[in-house]
Amino acid sequence: MKHSAAIAQLEIHASNCENNAANQEAEGQFEDAANNRTNAADYRQAIEALQSDTPLPSPYSVRMQQSADGKFYAAGLGLGIHSGDGQFLVTADRFAINGKPSE
């Protein structure tokens, strides 16, 4: 598939957001859970566009700017085309790809 690497990364991020949302809902952090569900839906939309080979609007981005306790921060990601080059950009103080360690 033409965009298999990008789709794989977006799938990971969507799943992480969905898992985080479920955990946050269980802990009563409903605002954070809603943000994660919105981000997961945005990831899924990007995946569908890539799978159908439909061009994404450029730029496509997800941003978060304030935590539930009112602390301001900036984090986000962008997916788009710039000067003919595909880009996947991340802005964060910490970045991780979570998964089970291999044995």
N, C-alpha and C positions, 0 to 999 in steps of 0.2 A: 504494500500500500504506500502511496506517495508520501503521506504524512505520518507514518507509523511511529516514529520517535517522538514527535510532538504530541500525538494522541496518547501514547503511553505515559508521558509526563503529566499531561492534563488529567488522565484517569487517576494517577496517584494522588494528585492534589485534590481532585473532587472527592475521592474516597476519604482522604484525611479530613477534609472539611465536614463531610457527613458523619464520620466517627466522632470528631470533636463536638459537633452539634449535639449528638445523642448524649455524650458525656456531660456537656454543659446543661442540657435540659434536665438530666437526672440530678444535677447539683443546684438547680434553680437559677442558673445563669441564662435566662431566656433571651436577653438582648444579644449577648455574645452568640448564643445558639442560632438566633435568627440571622445574624451576620454571616455565620458559617454556612447556613443553608442557602443564603443568597449567593455567596461565593461559589458553592458547589453547583448551583443551577447555572451560573455564568460559565463555569468550567465545562459543564455538560453541553451547553449551547455551543461553545467553541469546538468541542469534540464533534458534535453533529455537523457543524459547518465544514470541518476538515474531512470528515468521512464522506460527505456529499460533494466535496471539492468545490463548494460554494465559497467565493471570496469573502473573507471577513472584512468588516469595515476597519479601516486603519485610522487610528489605533483602536485596539480593543483593550480595555483595562478594568481592573478591580482595585479599589483603594479602600483602606480603612484608616480612620484618623483619630478615633477617640475610644478609649476602653470603657467598660461598664462603670468603673469607679471614677470616671471623669478625667483620667490622665490622658493628655494628648500625646500622640505619636504619629508617625507616618509610616505606612507599609503598603506595598501594592505590587502589582505585576502588570505587565503589558505584553500584548501579542499583536504584531503588526508587520507591515512591510515598510522599509525605508530605503530609498534609492535602489529598489529591486532586491534588497536582501531581507529575508525573513528574520524577525527578531522576537526573542522571548526574554523580557527584562524583569528583574526582581529587585525591589527596594525594600530592605529590611535590616534591622540590627542583628537578627539571627535568622539563619536559613537552615532547614534540615529536610531531608527526605527520610521519612520513617518507614521501617519495615522490619520484618523478622530477620535476625542475623542468620546467616547460613551456618550449617553445622559441618 
